[in-house]
Amino acid sequence: MDSGWLPSLQTPSPEAGFELAVKLGRMGVKAAQPSAELREALRRNYEQDSEQLIAVSHVVAVHFQTIAAANNYWR
């Protein structure tokens, strides 16, 4: 079986889980907008927009919640 870029949601620590949550967010954006050039151009718009930055934080938080549950909250 091909493990791909996401072989598991299991991580050794909450910090590693958070890093994975950020990566999931980035990969979602990359899947939605495959053009690196266009993503770079759009970044200039949202890096100055607090509402869009809060939305990014929310996406990461949802991914982190999923990863934490998959890791039994590291208990």
LINLINTA-V810221 format. One record per backbone hydrogen bond with DSSP energy under -1.0 kcal/mol. CO is the residue of the C=O (numbers start at 1). NH is the residue of the N-H. If there is no record, write none. Layout:
CO;NH  CO;NH
This chain:
13;17  14;18  15;19  16;20  17;21  18;22  19;23  20;24  21;25  22;26  23;27  24;28  25;29  26;30  27;31  28;32  29;33  35;39  36;40  37;41  38;42  39;43  42;45  42;46  43;47  46;49  49;53  50;54  51;55  52;56  53;57  54;58  55;59  56;60  57;61  58;62  59;63  60;64  61;65  62;66  63;67  64;68  65;69  66;70  67;71  68;73  69;72  71;74  72;75
